[in-house]
Amino acid sequence: MHVVGKQRRRYSTENFSWLADMIRDTQVKPTAAQAYMAAYTLPPPLASQCLDTILDSLYQTRFEKEVRQDLGE
C-alpha cells in the first residue's frame, strides 16, 4: 500500500475503473481489506467517488480514522 499509494496520482483513471465499479456495486459490500486497498490504490478522482462506500466498509475498524484523514474527510 505504501508504494502504490505514493504513485496513485500518476495512474490513469481508466485503468482502475473496474475497481471503482466493484467498490460502488450496491449488491455486494466490499470487505474492509478491499475498501482499504481501494482507498490507497484508486486515483484521487475515483477514490472521492467511492468515499462513502469505502468509509462504510471501514466503519469501526482500526483503519477508519486513518483513511478519513488521508482522503480529506
Distance bins in CASP14 RR format, pairs under 12 A and 6 or more apart:
PFRMAT RR
TARGET T0000
AUTHOR 0000-0000-0000
RMODE 2
METHOD distances of the structure
MODEL  1
1 7 0 0 0 0 0 1 0 0 0 0 0
1 8 0 0 0 0 0 1 0 0 0 0 0
1 33 0 0 0 0 0 1 0 0 0 0 0
1 36 1 0 0 1 0 0 0 0 0 0 0
1 37 1 0 0 1 0 0 0 0 0 0 0
1 38 0 0 0 0 0 1 0 0 0 0 0
1 39 0 0 0 0 1 0 0 0 0 0 0
1 40 1 0 1 0 0 0 0 0 0 0 0
1 41 1 0 0 1 0 0 0 0 0 0 0
1 42 0 0 0 0 0 1 0 0 0 0 0
1 63 0 0 0 0 0 1 0 0 0 0 0
1 66 0 0 0 0 0 1 0 0 0 0 0
1 67 0 0 0 0 0 1 0 0 0 0 0
1 70 0 0 0 0 0 1 0 0 0 0 0
2 8 0 0 0 0 0 1 0 0 0 0 0
2 40 0 0 0 0 1 0 0 0 0 0 0
2 41 0 0 0 0 0 1 0 0 0 0 0
2 70 0 0 0 0 0 1 0 0 0 0 0
3 40 0 0 0 0 1 0 0 0 0 0 0
3 41 0 0 0 0 0 1 0 0 0 0 0
4 10 0 0 0 0 0 1 0 0 0 0 0
4 11 0 0 0 0 1 0 0 0 0 0 0
4 16 0 0 0 0 0 1 0 0 0 0 0
4 19 0 0 0 0 0 1 0 0 0 0 0
4 36 0 0 0 0 0 1 0 0 0 0 0
4 37 0 0 0 0 1 0 0 0 0 0 0
4 38 0 0 0 0 0 1 0 0 0 0 0
4 39 0 0 0 0 0 1 0 0 0 0 0
4 40 1 0 0 1 0 0 0 0 0 0 0
4 41 1 0 1 0 0 0 0 0 0 0 0
4 42 0 0 0 0 0 1 0 0 0 0 0
4 43 0 0 0 0 0 1 0 0 0 0 0
5 11 0 0 0 0 1 0 0 0 0 0 0
5 16 0 0 0 0 0 1 0 0 0 0 0
5 36 0 0 0 0 0 1 0 0 0 0 0
5 37 0 0 0 0 0 1 0 0 0 0 0
5 38 0 0 0 0 0 1 0 0 0 0 0
5 39 0 0 0 0 1 0 0 0 0 0 0
5 40 1 0 1 0 0 0 0 0 0 0 0
5 41 1 0 0 1 0 0 0 0 0 0 0
5 42 0 0 0 0 1 0 0 0 0 0 0
5 43 0 0 0 0 0 1 0 0 0 0 0
5 44 0 0 0 0 0 1 0 0 0 0 0
5 47 0 0 0 0 0 1 0 0 0 0 0
5 70 0 0 0 0 1 0 0 0 0 0 0
5 71 0 0 0 0 0 1 0 0 0 0 0
6 40 0 0 0 0 1 0 0 0 0 0 0
6 41 0 0 0 0 0 1 0 0 0 0 0
6 70 0 0 0 0 0 1 0 0 0 0 0
7 15 0 0 0 0 0 1 0 0 0 0 0
7 40 0 0 0 0 0 1 0 0 0 0 0
7 41 0 0 0 0 1 0 0 0 0 0 0
7 43 0 0 0 0 1 0 0 0 0 0 0
8 15 0 0 0 0 0 1 0 0 0 0 0
8 16 0 0 0 0 1 0 0 0 0 0 0
8 19 0 0 0 0 0 1 0 0 0 0 0
8 37 0 0 0 0 0 1 0 0 0 0 0
8 38 0 0 0 0 0 1 0 0 0 0 0
8 39 0 0 0 0 1 0 0 0 0 0 0
8 40 1 0 0 1 0 0 0 0 0 0 0
8 41 1 0 0 1 0 0 0 0 0 0 0
8 42 1 0 0 1 0 0 0 0 0 0 0
8 43 1 0 1 0 0 0 0 0 0 0 0
8 44 1 0 0 1 0 0 0 0 0 0 0
8 45 0 0 0 0 0 1 0 0 0 0 0
8 46 0 0 0 0 1 0 0 0 0 0 0
8 47 1 0 0 1 0 0 0 0 0 0 0
8 70 0 0 0 0 0 1 0 0 0 0 0
8 71 0 0 0 0 0 1 0 0 0 0 0
9 40 0 0 0 0 0 1 0 0 0 0 0
9 41 0 0 0 0 0 1 0 0 0 0 0
9 42 0 0 0 0 0 1 0 0 0 0 0
9 43 1 0 0 1 0 0 0 0 0 0 0
9 44 1 0 0 1 0 0 0 0 0 0 0
9 45 0 0 0 0 1 0 0 0 0 0 0
9 46 0 0 0 0 0 1 0 0 0 0 0
9 47 0 0 0 0 0 1 0 0 0 0 0
10 16 0 0 0 0 0 1 0 0 0 0 0
10 43 0 0 0 0 1 0 0 0 0 0 0
10 44 0 0 0 0 0 1 0 0 0 0 0
11 17 0 0 0 0 0 1 0 0 0 0 0
11 19 0 0 0 0 0 1 0 0 0 0 0
11 20 0 0 0 0 0 1 0 0 0 0 0
11 40 0 0 0 0 0 1 0 0 0 0 0
11 41 0 0 0 0 1 0 0 0 0 0 0
11 42 0 0 0 0 1 0 0 0 0 0 0
11 43 1 0 1 0 0 0 0 0 0 0 0
11 44 0 0 0 0 1 0 0 0 0 0 0
11 45 0 0 0 0 0 1 0 0 0 0 0
11 46 0 0 0 0 1 0 0 0 0 0 0
11 47 0 0 0 0 0 1 0 0 0 0 0
12 42 0 0 0 0 0 1 0 0 0 0 0
12 43 1 0 0 1 0 0 0 0 0 0 0
12 45 0 0 0 0 0 1 0 0 0 0 0
12 46 0 0 0 0 0 1 0 0 0 0 0
13 19 0 0 0 0 0 1 0 0 0 0 0
13 20 0 0 0 0 1 0 0 0 0 0 0
13 42 0 0 0 0 1 0 0 0 0 0 0
13 43 1 0 1 0 0 0 0 0 0 0 0
13 44 0 0 0 0 1 0 0 0 0 0 0
13 45 1 0 1 0 0 0 0 0 0 0 0
13 46 1 0 1 0 0 0 0 0 0 0 0
13 47 0 0 0 0 0 1 0 0 0 0 0
13 48 0 0 0 0 0 1 0 0 0 0 0
13 49 0 0 0 0 1 0 0 0 0 0 0
14 20 0 0 0 0 0 1 0 0 0 0 0
14 21 0 0 0 0 0 1 0 0 0 0 0
14 42 0 0 0 0 0 1 0 0 0 0 0
14 43 0 0 0 0 1 0 0 0 0 0 0
14 45 0 0 0 0 0 1 0 0 0 0 0
14 46 0 0 0 0 1 0 0 0 0 0 0
15 41 0 0 0 0 0 1 0 0 0 0 0
15 42 0 0 0 0 0 1 0 0 0 0 0
15 43 0 0 0 0 1 0 0 0 0 0 0
15 46 0 0 0 0 1 0 0 0 0 0 0
16 22 0 0 0 0 0 1 0 0 0 0 0
16 23 0 0 0 0 1 0 0 0 0 0 0
16 37 0 0 0 0 0 1 0 0 0 0 0
16 38 0 0 0 0 1 0 0 0 0 0 0
16 40 0 0 0 0 0 1 0 0 0 0 0
16 41 1 0 0 1 0 0 0 0 0 0 0
16 42 1 0 1 0 0 0 0 0 0 0 0
16 43 1 0 0 1 0 0 0 0 0 0 0
16 44 0 0 0 0 0 1 0 0 0 0 0
16 45 0 0 0 0 1 0 0 0 0 0 0
16 46 1 0 1 0 0 0 0 0 0 0 0
16 47 0 0 0 0 1 0 0 0 0 0 0
16 49 0 0 0 0 0 1 0 0 0 0 0
16 50 0 0 0 0 0 1 0 0 0 0 0
17 23 0 0 0 0 0 1 0 0 0 0 0
17 24 0 0 0 0 0 1 0 0 0 0 0
17 42 0 0 0 0 1 0 0 0 0 0 0
17 43 0 0 0 0 1 0 0 0 0 0 0
17 45 0 0 0 0 0 1 0 0 0 0 0
17 46 1 0 0 1 0 0 0 0 0 0 0
17 49 0 0 0 0 0 1 0 0 0 0 0
17 50 0 0 0 0 0 1 0 0 0 0 0
18 24 0 0 0 0 0 1 0 0 0 0 0
18 25 0 0 0 0 0 1 0 0 0 0 0
18 38 0 0 0 0 0 1 0 0 0 0 0
18 41 0 0 0 0 0 1 0 0 0 0 0
18 42 0 0 0 0 0 1 0 0 0 0 0
18 46 0 0 0 0 0 1 0 0 0 0 0
19 25 0 0 0 0 0 1 0 0 0 0 0
19 30 0 0 0 0 1 0 0 0 0 0 0
19 34 0 0 0 0 1 0 0 0 0 0 0
19 35 0 0 0 0 0 1 0 0 0 0 0
19 37 0 0 0 0 1 0 0 0 0 0 0
19 38 1 0 1 0 0 0 0 0 0 0 0
19 39 0 0 0 0 0 1 0 0 0 0 0
19 40 0 0 0 0 0 1 0 0 0 0 0
19 41 1 0 0 1 0 0 0 0 0 0 0
19 42 1 0 0 1 0 0 0 0 0 0 0
19 43 0 0 0 0 0 1 0 0 0 0 0
19 46 1 0 0 1 0 0 0 0 0 0 0
19 47 0 0 0 0 1 0 0 0 0 0 0
19 49 0 0 0 0 0 1 0 0 0 0 0
19 50 0 0 0 0 1 0 0 0 0 0 0
19 53 0 0 0 0 0 1 0 0 0 0 0
19 54 0 0 0 0 0 1 0 0 0 0 0
20 30 0 0 0 0 0 1 0 0 0 0 0
20 34 0 0 0 0 0 1 0 0 0 0 0
20 35 0 0 0 0 0 1 0 0 0 0 0
20 38 1 0 0 1 0 0 0 0 0 0 0
20 39 0 0 0 0 0 1 0 0 0 0 0
20 41 0 0 0 0 1 0 0 0 0 0 0
20 42 1 0 1 0 0 0 0 0 0 0 0
20 43 0 0 0 0 1 0 0 0 0 0 0
20 44 0 0 0 0 0 1 0 0 0 0 0
20 45 0 0 0 0 1 0 0 0 0 0 0
20 46 1 0 1 0 0 0 0 0 0 0 0
20 47 0 0 0 0 1 0 0 0 0 0 0
20 48 0 0 0 0 0 1 0 0 0 0 0
20 49 1 0 0 1 0 0 0 0 0 0 0
20 50 1 0 1 0 0 0 0 0 0 0 0
20 51 0 0 0 0 0 1 0 0 0 0 0
20 53 0 0 0 0 1 0 0 0 0 0 0
20 54 0 0 0 0 0 1 0 0 0 0 0
21 27 0 0 0 0 0 1 0 0 0 0 0
21 28 0 0 0 0 0 1 0 0 0 0 0
21 30 0 0 0 0 0 1 0 0 0 0 0
21 38 0 0 0 0 0 1 0 0 0 0 0
21 42 0 0 0 0 0 1 0 0 0 0 0
21 46 0 0 0 0 1 0 0 0 0 0 0
21 49 0 0 0 0 0 1 0 0 0 0 0
21 50 0 0 0 0 1 0 0 0 0 0 0
21 53 0 0 0 0 0 1 0 0 0 0 0
22 28 1 0 0 1 0 0 0 0 0 0 0
22 29 0 0 0 0 0 1 0 0 0 0 0
22 30 1 0 0 1 0 0 0 0 0 0 0
22 31 0 0 0 0 0 1 0 0 0 0 0
22 34 1 0 0 1 0 0 0 0 0 0 0
22 35 0 0 0 0 0 1 0 0 0 0 0
22 37 0 0 0 0 0 1 0 0 0 0 0
22 38 0 0 0 0 1 0 0 0 0 0 0
22 41 0 0 0 0 0 1 0 0 0 0 0
22 42 0 0 0 0 0 1 0 0 0 0 0
22 46 0 0 0 0 0 1 0 0 0 0 0
22 50 0 0 0 0 1 0 0 0 0 0 0
22 53 0 0 0 0 1 0 0 0 0 0 0
22 54 0 0 0 0 0 1 0 0 0 0 0
22 57 0 0 0 0 0 1 0 0 0 0 0
23 29 0 0 0 0 1 0 0 0 0 0 0
23 30 1 0 1 0 0 0 0 0 0 0 0
23 31 0 0 0 0 0 1 0 0 0 0 0
23 33 0 0 0 0 0 1 0 0 0 0 0
23 34 1 0 0 1 0 0 0 0 0 0 0
23 35 1 0 0 1 0 0 0 0 0 0 0
23 36 0 0 0 0 0 1 0 0 0 0 0
23 37 0 0 0 0 1 0 0 0 0 0 0
23 38 1 0 1 0 0 0 0 0 0 0 0
23 39 0 0 0 0 1 0 0 0 0 0 0
23 41 0 0 0 0 0 1 0 0 0 0 0
23 42 1 0 0 1 0 0 0 0 0 0 0
23 46 0 0 0 0 1 0 0 0 0 0 0
23 47 0 0 0 0 1 0 0 0 0 0 0
23 48 0 0 0 0 0 1 0 0 0 0 0
23 49 0 0 0 0 1 0 0 0 0 0 0
23 50 1 0 1 0 0 0 0 0 0 0 0
23 51 0 0 0 0 1 0 0 0 0 0 0
23 52 0 0 0 0 1 0 0 0 0 0 0
23 53 1 0 1 0 0 0 0 0 0 0 0
23 54 1 0 0 1 0 0 0 0 0 0 0
23 55 0 0 0 0 0 1 0 0 0 0 0
23 56 0 0 0 0 0 1 0 0 0 0 0
23 57 0 0 0 0 1 0 0 0 0 0 0
23 58 0 0 0 0 0 1 0 0 0 0 0
24 30 0 0 0 0 1 0 0 0 0 0 0
24 34 0 0 0 0 0 1 0 0 0 0 0
24 35 0 0 0 0 0 1 0 0 0 0 0
24 38 0 0 0 0 1 0 0 0 0 0 0
24 42 0 0 0 0 0 1 0 0 0 0 0
24 46 0 0 0 0 1 0 0 0 0 0 0
24 47 0 0 0 0 0 1 0 0 0 0 0
24 48 0 0 0 0 0 1 0 0 0 0 0
24 49 1 0 0 1 0 0 0 0 0 0 0
24 50 1 0 1 0 0 0 0 0 0 0 0
24 51 0 0 0 0 0 1 0 0 0 0 0
24 52 0 0 0 0 1 0 0 0 0 0 0
24 53 1 0 1 0 0 0 0 0 0 0 0
24 54 0 0 0 0 1 0 0 0 0 0 0
24 56 0 0 0 0 0 1 0 0 0 0 0
24 57 0 0 0 0 0 1 0 0 0 0 0
25 34 0 0 0 0 0 1 0 0 0 0 0
25 38 0 0 0 0 0 1 0 0 0 0 0
25 50 0 0 0 0 0 1 0 0 0 0 0
25 53 0 0 0 0 1 0 0 0 0 0 0
25 57 0 0 0 0 0 1 0 0 0 0 0
26 52 0 0 0 0 0 1 0 0 0 0 0
26 53 0 0 0 0 1 0 0 0 0 0 0
26 56 0 0 0 0 0 1 0 0 0 0 0
28 34 0 0 0 0 1 0 0 0 0 0 0
28 35 0 0 0 0 0 1 0 0 0 0 0
28 53 0 0 0 0 0 1 0 0 0 0 0
28 57 0 0 0 0 0 1 0 0 0 0 0
29 35 0 0 0 0 1 0 0 0 0 0 0
29 52 0 0 0 0 0 1 0 0 0 0 0
29 53 1 0 0 1 0 0 0 0 0 0 0
29 54 0 0 0 0 0 1 0 0 0 0 0
29 56 1 0 0 1 0 0 0 0 0 0 0
29 57 1 0 0 1 0 0 0 0 0 0 0
29 58 0 0 0 0 0 1 0 0 0 0 0
29 59 0 0 0 0 0 1 0 0 0 0 0
30 36 0 0 0 0 1 0 0 0 0 0 0
30 37 0 0 0 0 1 0 0 0 0 0 0
30 38 1 0 0 1 0 0 0 0 0 0 0
30 39 0 0 0 0 0 1 0 0 0 0 0
30 42 0 0 0 0 0 1 0 0 0 0 0
30 50 0 0 0 0 1 0 0 0 0 0 0
30 52 0 0 0 0 0 1 0 0 0 0 0
30 53 1 0 0 1 0 0 0 0 0 0 0
30 54 1 0 0 1 0 0 0 0 0 0 0
30 55 0 0 0 0 0 1 0 0 0 0 0
30 56 0 0 0 0 1 0 0 0 0 0 0
30 57 1 0 1 0 0 0 0 0 0 0 0
30 58 0 0 0 0 1 0 0 0 0 0 0
30 59 0 0 0 0 0 1 0 0 0 0 0
31 37 0 0 0 0 1 0 0 0 0 0 0
31 38 0 0 0 0 0 1 0 0 0 0 0
31 53 0 0 0 0 0 1 0 0 0 0 0
31 54 0 0 0 0 0 1 0 0 0 0 0
31 56 0 0 0 0 0 1 0 0 0 0 0
31 57 1 0 0 1 0 0 0 0 0 0 0
31 58 0 0 0 0 1 0 0 0 0 0 0
31 61 0 0 0 0 0 1 0 0 0 0 0
31 63 0 0 0 0 0 1 0 0 0 0 0
32 38 0 0 0 0 0 1 0 0 0 0 0
32 39 0 0 0 0 0 1 0 0 0 0 0
32 53 0 0 0 0 0 1 0 0 0 0 0
32 54 0 0 0 0 1 0 0 0 0 0 0
32 55 0 0 0 0 0 1 0 0 0 0 0
32 56 0 0 0 0 0 1 0 0 0 0 0
32 57 1 0 1 0 0 0 0 0 0 0 0
32 58 1 0 1 0 0 0 0 0 0 0 0
32 59 0 0 0 0 1 0 0 0 0 0 0
32 60 0 0 0 0 1 0 0 0 0 0 0
32 61 1 0 1 0 0 0 0 0 0 0 0
32 62 0 0 0 0 1 0 0 0 0 0 0
32 63 1 0 0 1 0 0 0 0 0 0 0
32 64 0 0 0 0 1 0 0 0 0 0 0
32 67 0 0 0 0 0 1 0 0 0 0 0
33 39 0 0 0 0 0 1 0 0 0 0 0
33 40 0 0 0 0 0 1 0 0 0 0 0
33 41 0 0 0 0 0 1 0 0 0 0 0
33 54 0 0 0 0 0 1 0 0 0 0 0
33 57 0 0 0 0 1 0 0 0 0 0 0
33 58 0 0 0 0 1 0 0 0 0 0 0
33 61 0 0 0 0 1 0 0 0 0 0 0
33 63 0 0 0 0 1 0 0 0 0 0 0
34 40 0 0 0 0 0 1 0 0 0 0 0
34 41 0 0 0 0 0 1 0 0 0 0 0
34 42 0 0 0 0 0 1 0 0 0 0 0
34 50 0 0 0 0 0 1 0 0 0 0 0
34 53 0 0 0 0 1 0 0 0 0 0 0
34 54 0 0 0 0 1 0 0 0 0 0 0
34 56 0 0 0 0 0 1 0 0 0 0 0
34 57 1 0 0 1 0 0 0 0 0 0 0
34 58 0 0 0 0 0 1 0 0 0 0 0
34 63 0 0 0 0 0 1 0 0 0 0 0
35 41 0 0 0 0 0 1 0 0 0 0 0
35 42 0 0 0 0 0 1 0 0 0 0 0
35 47 0 0 0 0 0 1 0 0 0 0 0
35 50 0 0 0 0 1 0 0 0 0 0 0
35 51 0 0 0 0 0 1 0 0 0 0 0
35 52 0 0 0 0 0 1 0 0 0 0 0
35 53 1 0 0 1 0 0 0 0 0 0 0
35 54 1 0 1 0 0 0 0 0 0 0 0
35 55 1 0 0 1 0 0 0 0 0 0 0
35 56 1 0 0 1 0 0 0 0 0 0 0
35 57 1 1 0 0 0 0 0 0 0 0 0
35 58 1 0 1 0 0 0 0 0 0 0 0
35 59 0 0 0 0 1 0 0 0 0 0 0
35 61 0 0 0 0 1 0 0 0 0 0 0
35 63 0 0 0 0 1 0 0 0 0 0 0
35 64 0 0 0 0 1 0 0 0 0 0 0
35 66 0 0 0 0 0 1 0 0 0 0 0
35 67 1 0 0 1 0 0 0 0 0 0 0
35 71 0 0 0 0 0 1 0 0 0 0 0
36 42 0 0 0 0 0 1 0 0 0 0 0
36 47 0 0 0 0 0 1 0 0 0 0 0
36 50 0 0 0 0 0 1 0 0 0 0 0
36 54 1 0 0 1 0 0 0 0 0 0 0
36 55 0 0 0 0 0 1 0 0 0 0 0
36 57 0 0 0 0 1 0 0 0 0 0 0
36 58 1 0 0 1 0 0 0 0 0 0 0
36 61 0 0 0 0 1 0 0 0 0 0 0
36 62 0 0 0 0 0 1 0 0 0 0 0
36 63 1 0 1 0 0 0 0 0 0 0 0
36 64 0 0 0 0 1 0 0 0 0 0 0
36 66 0 0 0 0 1 0 0 0 0 0 0
36 67 1 0 0 1 0 0 0 0 0 0 0
36 70 0 0 0 0 0 1 0 0 0 0 0
36 71 0 0 0 0 0 1 0 0 0 0 0
37 47 0 0 0 0 0 1 0 0 0 0 0
37 50 0 0 0 0 0 1 0 0 0 0 0
37 54 0 0 0 0 1 0 0 0 0 0 0
37 57 0 0 0 0 0 1 0 0 0 0 0
37 58 0 0 0 0 0 1 0 0 0 0 0
37 63 0 0 0 0 0 1 0 0 0 0 0
37 67 0 0 0 0 0 1 0 0 0 0 0
38 46 0 0 0 0 1 0 0 0 0 0 0
38 47 1 0 0 1 0 0 0 0 0 0 0
38 48 0 0 0 0 0 1 0 0 0 0 0
38 49 0 0 0 0 0 1 0 0 0 0 0
38 50 1 0 0 1 0 0 0 0 0 0 0
38 51 0 0 0 0 1 0 0 0 0 0 0
38 53 0 0 0 0 1 0 0 0 0 0 0
38 54 1 0 1 0 0 0 0 0 0 0 0
38 55 0 0 0 0 0 1 0 0 0 0 0
38 57 0 0 0 0 1 0 0 0 0 0 0
38 58 0 0 0 0 0 1 0 0 0 0 0
38 63 0 0 0 0 0 1 0 0 0 0 0
38 67 0 0 0 0 1 0 0 0 0 0 0
38 71 0 0 0 0 0 1 0 0 0 0 0
39 46 0 0 0 0 0 1 0 0 0 0 0
39 47 1 0 0 1 0 0 0 0 0 0 0
39 48 0 0 0 0 0 1 0 0 0 0 0
39 50 0 0 0 0 1 0 0 0 0 0 0
39 51 0 0 0 0 1 0 0 0 0 0 0
39 52 0 0 0 0 0 1 0 0 0 0 0
39 53 0 0 0 0 0 1 0 0 0 0 0
39 54 1 0 1 0 0 0 0 0 0 0 0
39 55 0 0 0 0 1 0 0 0 0 0 0
39 56 0 0 0 0 0 1 0 0 0 0 0
39 57 0 0 0 0 1 0 0 0 0 0 0
39 58 1 0 0 1 0 0 0 0 0 0 0
39 61 0 0 0 0 0 1 0 0 0 0 0
39 63 0 0 0 0 1 0 0 0 0 0 0
39 64 0 0 0 0 0 1 0 0 0 0 0
39 66 0 0 0 0 1 0 0 0 0 0 0
39 67 1 0 1 0 0 0 0 0 0 0 0
39 68 0 0 0 0 1 0 0 0 0 0 0
39 69 0 0 0 0 0 1 0 0 0 0 0
39 70 1 0 0 1 0 0 0 0 0 0 0
39 71 1 0 0 1 0 0 0 0 0 0 0
39 72 0 0 0 0 0 1 0 0 0 0 0
39 73 0 0 0 0 0 1 0 0 0 0 0
40 46 0 0 0 0 0 1 0 0 0 0 0
40 47 0 0 0 0 1 0 0 0 0 0 0
40 50 0 0 0 0 0 1 0 0 0 0 0
40 54 0 0 0 0 1 0 0 0 0 0 0
40 58 0 0 0 0 0 1 0 0 0 0 0
40 63 0 0 0 0 0 1 0 0 0 0 0
40 66 0 0 0 0 1 0 0 0 0 0 0
40 67 0 0 0 0 1 0 0 0 0 0 0
40 70 1 0 0 1 0 0 0 0 0 0 0
40 71 0 0 0 0 1 0 0 0 0 0 0
41 47 0 0 0 0 1 0 0 0 0 0 0
41 50 0 0 0 0 0 1 0 0 0 0 0
41 54 0 0 0 0 0 1 0 0 0 0 0
42 48 0 0 0 0 1 0 0 0 0 0 0
42 49 0 0 0 0 1 0 0 0 0 0 0
42 50 1 0 0 1 0 0 0 0 0 0 0
42 51 0 0 0 0 1 0 0 0 0 0 0
42 53 0 0 0 0 0 1 0 0 0 0 0
42 54 0 0 0 0 1 0 0 0 0 0 0
42 67 0 0 0 0 0 1 0 0 0 0 0
42 71 0 0 0 0 1 0 0 0 0 0 0
43 49 0 0 0 0 0 1 0 0 0 0 0
43 50 0 0 0 0 0 1 0 0 0 0 0
44 50 0 0 0 0 0 1 0 0 0 0 0
44 51 0 0 0 0 0 1 0 0 0 0 0
44 70 0 0 0 0 0 1 0 0 0 0 0
44 71 0 0 0 0 1 0 0 0 0 0 0
44 72 0 0 0 0 0 1 0 0 0 0 0
45 51 0 0 0 0 0 1 0 0 0 0 0
46 53 0 0 0 0 0 1 0 0 0 0 0
46 54 0 0 0 0 0 1 0 0 0 0 0
46 71 0 0 0 0 0 1 0 0 0 0 0
47 53 0 0 0 0 0 1 0 0 0 0 0
47 54 1 0 0 1 0 0 0 0 0 0 0
47 55 0 0 0 0 0 1 0 0 0 0 0
47 67 0 0 0 0 1 0 0 0 0 0 0
47 70 0 0 0 0 1 0 0 0 0 0 0
47 71 1 0 0 1 0 0 0 0 0 0 0
47 72 0 0 0 0 0 1 0 0 0 0 0
47 73 0 0 0 0 0 1 0 0 0 0 0
48 54 0 0 0 0 1 0 0 0 0 0 0
48 55 0 0 0 0 0 1 0 0 0 0 0
48 71 1 0 0 1 0 0 0 0 0 0 0
48 72 0 0 0 0 1 0 0 0 0 0 0
48 73 0 0 0 0 1 0 0 0 0 0 0
49 71 0 0 0 0 0 1 0 0 0 0 0
50 56 0 0 0 0 0 1 0 0 0 0 0
50 57 0 0 0 0 1 0 0 0 0 0 0
50 58 0 0 0 0 0 1 0 0 0 0 0
50 67 0 0 0 0 0 1 0 0 0 0 0
50 71 0 0 0 0 1 0 0 0 0 0 0
51 57 0 0 0 0 0 1 0 0 0 0 0
51 58 0 0 0 0 0 1 0 0 0 0 0
51 67 0 0 0 0 1 0 0 0 0 0 0
51 68 0 0 0 0 1 0 0 0 0 0 0
51 70 0 0 0 0 0 1 0 0 0 0 0
51 71 1 0 1 0 0 0 0 0 0 0 0
51 72 0 0 0 0 1 0 0 0 0 0 0
51 73 1 0 0 1 0 0 0 0 0 0 0
52 58 0 0 0 0 0 1 0 0 0 0 0
52 59 0 0 0 0 0 1 0 0 0 0 0
52 67 0 0 0 0 0 1 0 0 0 0 0
52 68 0 0 0 0 0 1 0 0 0 0 0
52 71 0 0 0 0 0 1 0 0 0 0 0
52 73 0 0 0 0 1 0 0 0 0 0 0
53 59 0 0 0 0 0 1 0 0 0 0 0
53 67 0 0 0 0 0 1 0 0 0 0 0
54 61 0 0 0 0 0 1 0 0 0 0 0
54 63 0 0 0 0 1 0 0 0 0 0 0
54 64 0 0 0 0 1 0 0 0 0 0 0
54 66 0 0 0 0 0 1 0 0 0 0 0
54 67 1 0 0 1 0 0 0 0 0 0 0
54 68 0 0 0 0 1 0 0 0 0 0 0
54 70 0 0 0 0 0 1 0 0 0 0 0
54 71 1 0 0 1 0 0 0 0 0 0 0
54 72 0 0 0 0 0 1 0 0 0 0 0
54 73 0 0 0 0 1 0 0 0 0 0 0
55 61 0 0 0 0 0 1 0 0 0 0 0
55 63 0 0 0 0 1 0 0 0 0 0 0
55 64 1 0 0 1 0 0 0 0 0 0 0
55 65 0 0 0 0 0 1 0 0 0 0 0
55 66 0 0 0 0 0 1 0 0 0 0 0
55 67 1 0 0 1 0 0 0 0 0 0 0
55 68 1 0 0 1 0 0 0 0 0 0 0
55 69 0 0 0 0 0 1 0 0 0 0 0
55 70 0 0 0 0 0 1 0 0 0 0 0
55 71 0 0 0 0 1 0 0 0 0 0 0
55 72 0 0 0 0 0 1 0 0 0 0 0
55 73 1 0 0 1 0 0 0 0 0 0 0
56 64 0 0 0 0 1 0 0 0 0 0 0
56 67 0 0 0 0 0 1 0 0 0 0 0
56 68 0 0 0 0 0 1 0 0 0 0 0
57 63 0 0 0 0 1 0 0 0 0 0 0
57 64 0 0 0 0 1 0 0 0 0 0 0
57 67 0 0 0 0 1 0 0 0 0 0 0
58 64 1 0 1 0 0 0 0 0 0 0 0
58 65 0 0 0 0 1 0 0 0 0 0 0
58 66 0 0 0 0 1 0 0 0 0 0 0
58 67 1 0 1 0 0 0 0 0 0 0 0
58 68 0 0 0 0 1 0 0 0 0 0 0
58 70 0 0 0 0 0 1 0 0 0 0 0
58 71 0 0 0 0 0 1 0 0 0 0 0
58 73 0 0 0 0 0 1 0 0 0 0 0
59 65 0 0 0 0 0 1 0 0 0 0 0
59 67 0 0 0 0 0 1 0 0 0 0 0
59 68 0 0 0 0 0 1 0 0 0 0 0
61 67 0 0 0 0 1 0 0 0 0 0 0
61 68 0 0 0 0 0 1 0 0 0 0 0
63 69 0 0 0 0 0 1 0 0 0 0 0
63 70 0 0 0 0 1 0 0 0 0 0 0
63 71 0 0 0 0 0 1 0 0 0 0 0
64 70 0 0 0 0 0 1 0 0 0 0 0
64 71 0 0 0 0 0 1 0 0 0 0 0
64 73 0 0 0 0 0 1 0 0 0 0 0
65 71 0 0 0 0 0 1 0 0 0 0 0
65 72 0 0 0 0 0 1 0 0 0 0 0
65 73 0 0 0 0 0 1 0 0 0 0 0
66 72 0 0 0 0 0 1 0 0 0 0 0
66 73 0 0 0 0 0 1 0 0 0 0 0
67 73 0 0 0 0 1 0 0 0 0 0 0
END
